[in-house]
Each structure stands twice: as structure tokens, then as C-alpha cells.
Amino acid sequence: MEESRIADHDRPAQAREAGTHETPPGAGEAGEARIREAVAARLPGYRVGTVTPLGQGQDNTAYEVNGELIVRFAREPDPARRAALVEREARLLAVVAAVSPLPVPEPRFTVPEQGCMAYPTLAGVPMLGLPAPQRATYAGPVATALGGLLAALHAVPAERVDGLVEADGTAPSEWLEEAAEIYPAVAGEIPAACHDAVRAFLDAPPPDGGYRPVLSHNDLGIEHVLVDSGDGSVTGVIDWSDAALVDPAYDFGLLYRDLGPGALEAALRAYGPLGTSLHERAVFYGRCRVFEDLAYGIETGRDLYVAKCLVATEWLFPG
């Protein structure tokens, strides 16, 4: 599970990277002084007007400066690890920005010893926050854009990100076991017409796990995809904290889960000739991962997640 989820899509889009929208500790005068000191030291001449607390997640506390700059502090207590995490993420984002056809956060500065990173806000709103009919309208073009992004990421040589990301070697059988463990807790929310299909899926063998791991976002749900609410164009992809060397089908599975079979086909076409070989595993991952998302929505009262997952059961487990 990524560090946090969006609760209010009308907040600045990058607020969701901090987690909740509760006021973080130290967000008063002490917190503002910390922000001003960091910005003054790294951006001489930049005038700090407003400092707005965005929230605190498991990993970070974030603020917005002047409505245009996100300043984030890692909550990792160990100073050496805190510095290493920030430096590694900044280097990874530089690699991603160099190849991505879509906007991604690009650090303006870091203060490693404080676990601090700052980057400009990105335009748009998380796609998760759009009404379901609007999401359906935009699904194809958005998936096409994301298929192009995944093609670019997957082409990055593994040695280029050596030391920046870890390899996630979770086997399909492990994903299926986790789905089977979570399902009983959410079965009561899933339409009865889907239950037989769910049980058949959980009882079936997983697909073959043979693949070459590639660099990928590794959490490409629609809460991390920013779009222009007027025309549906993708304006950015955020929260790269889970990026890893993974099965190239994995992120396609999350697109299938969130946007449907037509979107999956569009994304795979944009990916190129190798896309057809990913279809079976993408469908598998989409079905596995819906239970975790639904459980998260129920446990936290995030109705957007619950509604999204219940709509998805129509194509994931047709009765």
C-alpha cells in the first residue's frame, strides 16, 4: 500500500502525497519557520508568502508554499536513513523526468539531513476525484497516455536505476494468496452476482511468473494520475515512492482495475507489440488488487475508493 490516499480532490493535487489532510505536528510558527529557513537556504531571493499545511502520511509531512511549491519532510527518525531516502528519491525522479512523456514531480532542492524535498506543484486533479461518468469518458485517452509512459519506463536499463529502486519479486501465487486472505473481509460489499466468479478466480491457478523485471511506477492507480477536468488530458503522475523493478504487466493491471477492459486495450496498444503478451497477467493483477483497495476504502471511510472498486467488479468478475 502506498503511504497515503487522497481524501478530498479539491485540495491541491500533491496534497495526497502527504496522506491525510489533518494539520501536521509543528504546522504552526515552528513549522513555518522551518519551511522559511529551508527555502531561504536553497532558493536565495525566493520570497515565501503563504505556508499551508497539506497533511501528514506515514512517510512524509507536506506543506504548500505560495500555492506553487510543495515542501515535504520525511518522518523517518534515523538521520542517516532519512537523508539516504530523500537523496535516492530525488535521483530517481531525475531519471524518470528524463524519459517520461508526462509531467512528474521534479525536485527544486533537497535538504537531505532534514529529509526535506521541494518541487513545483503539478496542474490538474486526481482522476479518482472525477465523477464516474467523466472518468469513463476520459478512460481511453488517459490509458493511451499511460501506456506510452509505461513503455518509456520499461525501456530504462536496470543498471541505470541500480541503487535507486528495489526489485519487487512478489510472485503471482503470492498476490493470489493475499487476495484470498482479504476477500472474506470485503465479500459482503461485493454484489452477490459476482461471488461465484470471485471464488472461481481465487481457486484457479495463477499465471506463469516468468518475466524480466522492469522499472515501473508500481502503484499506477488513478489516485496518482492527474488530469485536466475539462478535457481529460493527463497533466502529471505523482507519488513515485513505490517505484521498483517489477513485472511489466503489474501497472497495466491497476489500469484495468480502475478504468476497465477498453482502457487496458488502449494502454497495451500504446505500449507497442509486446503489449499483447502482458494481457493475461494484467487482468490477473487487476483482479487481485481490487480487494486491497476496497478494504482500504471501507476501513478508512474513503467512499471514492469503495465506489470505484464496486463499479470495477462489473468487469473484473462478471456474473
ChimeraX attribute file (.defattr): number of C-alpha atoms within 10 A of each C-alpha:
attribute: neighborCount
match mode: 1-to-1
recipient: residues
	/A:1	9
	/A:2	15
	/A:3	16
	/A:4	18
	/A:5	21
	/A:6	24
	/A:7	21
	/A:8	17
	/A:9	18
	/A:10	11
	/A:11	14
	/A:12	19
	/A:13	23
	/A:14	29
	/A:15	27
	/A:16	27
	/A:17	26
	/A:18	28
	/A:19	23
	/A:20	20
	/A:21	18
	/A:22	12
	/A:23	16
	/A:24	19
	/A:25	12
	/A:26	13
	/A:27	20
	/A:28	13
	/A:29	9
	/A:30	11
	/A:31	16
	/A:32	19
	/A:33	14
	/A:34	13
	/A:35	21
	/A:36	17
	/A:37	13
	/A:38	19
	/A:39	22
	/A:40	13
	/A:41	12
	/A:42	14
	/A:43	12
	/A:44	8
	/A:45	9
	/A:46	11
	/A:47	12
	/A:48	15
	/A:49	10
	/A:50	12
	/A:51	21
	/A:52	18
	/A:53	26
	/A:54	26
	/A:55	23
	/A:56	27
	/A:57	21
	/A:58	14
	/A:59	18
	/A:60	20
	/A:61	26
	/A:62	30
	/A:63	28
	/A:64	24
	/A:65	23
	/A:66	13
	/A:67	14
	/A:68	13
	/A:69	19
	/A:70	26
	/A:71	27
	/A:72	27
	/A:73	23
	/A:74	22
	/A:75	17
	/A:76	16
	/A:77	9
	/A:78	9
	/A:79	14
	/A:80	13
	/A:81	14
	/A:82	19
	/A:83	19
	/A:84	14
	/A:85	17
	/A:86	22
	/A:87	19
	/A:88	16
	/A:89	18
	/A:90	23
	/A:91	16
	/A:92	22
	/A:93	19
	/A:94	15
	/A:95	17
	/A:96	25
	/A:97	15
	/A:98	11
	/A:99	14
	/A:100	19
	/A:101	17
	/A:102	15
	/A:103	16
	/A:104	24
	/A:105	22
	/A:106	20
	/A:107	18
	/A:108	16
	/A:109	17
	/A:110	22
	/A:111	17
	/A:112	21
	/A:113	14
	/A:114	19
	/A:115	24
	/A:116	23
	/A:117	23
	/A:118	25
	/A:119	20
	/A:120	18
	/A:121	21
	/A:122	22
	/A:123	17
	/A:124	21
	/A:125	25
	/A:126	30
	/A:127	26
	/A:128	23
	/A:129	21
	/A:130	17
	/A:131	11
	/A:132	16
	/A:133	9
	/A:134	15
	/A:135	19
	/A:136	15
	/A:137	12
	/A:138	21
	/A:139	23
	/A:140	21
	/A:141	16
	/A:142	24
	/A:143	26
	/A:144	19
	/A:145	18
	/A:146	28
	/A:147	26
	/A:148	20
	/A:149	22
	/A:150	25
	/A:151	23
	/A:152	18
	/A:153	20
	/A:154	20
	/A:155	12
	/A:156	16
	/A:157	11
	/A:158	15
	/A:159	8
	/A:160	11
	/A:161	18
	/A:162	12
	/A:163	11
	/A:164	18
	/A:165	18
	/A:166	14
	/A:167	15
	/A:168	15
	/A:169	13
	/A:170	11
	/A:171	14
	/A:172	20
	/A:173	14
	/A:174	12
	/A:175	17
	/A:176	21
	/A:177	14
	/A:178	15
	/A:179	19
	/A:180	18
	/A:181	13
	/A:182	17
	/A:183	20
	/A:184	10
	/A:185	14
	/A:186	14
	/A:187	16
	/A:188	10
	/A:189	13
	/A:190	20
	/A:191	14
	/A:192	11
	/A:193	13
	/A:194	17
	/A:195	17
	/A:196	13
	/A:197	16
	/A:198	21
	/A:199	13
	/A:200	11
	/A:201	18
	/A:202	18
	/A:203	12
	/A:204	9
	/A:205	11
	/A:206	18
	/A:207	13
	/A:208	11
	/A:209	13
	/A:210	9
	/A:211	11
	/A:212	9
	/A:213	17
	/A:214	21
	/A:215	26
	/A:216	28
	/A:217	25
	/A:218	23
	/A:219	23
	/A:220	24
	/A:221	22
	/A:222	21
	/A:223	24
	/A:224	24
	/A:225	22
	/A:226	27
	/A:227	25
	/A:228	15
	/A:229	18
	/A:230	8
	/A:231	10
	/A:232	21
	/A:233	15
	/A:234	24
	/A:235	18
	/A:236	23
	/A:237	25
	/A:238	21
	/A:239	22
	/A:240	21
	/A:241	18
	/A:242	17
	/A:243	21
	/A:244	21
	/A:245	22
	/A:246	22
	/A:247	27
	/A:248	23
	/A:249	26
	/A:250	23
	/A:251	23
	/A:252	33
	/A:253	30
	/A:254	26
	/A:255	27
	/A:256	28
	/A:257	31
	/A:258	29
	/A:259	25
	/A:260	24
	/A:261	19
	/A:262	13
	/A:263	25
	/A:264	27
	/A:265	20
	/A:266	20
	/A:267	28
	/A:268	26
	/A:269	17
	/A:270	19
	/A:271	22
	/A:272	12
	/A:273	9
	/A:274	11
	/A:275	21
	/A:276	12
	/A:277	11
	/A:278	17
	/A:279	17
	/A:280	13
	/A:281	21
	/A:282	25
	/A:283	22
	/A:284	23
	/A:285	25
	/A:286	23
	/A:287	25
	/A:288	27
	/A:289	20
	/A:290	26
	/A:291	25
	/A:292	19
	/A:293	18
	/A:294	26
	/A:295	21
	/A:296	18
	/A:297	19
	/A:298	17
	/A:299	10
	/A:300	12
	/A:301	12
	/A:302	17
	/A:303	14
	/A:304	21
	/A:305	24
	/A:306	22
	/A:307	13
	/A:308	22
	/A:309	24
	/A:310	17
	/A:311	17
	/A:312	21
	/A:313	24
	/A:314	15
	/A:315	16
	/A:316	25
	/A:317	19
	/A:318	13
	/A:319	14
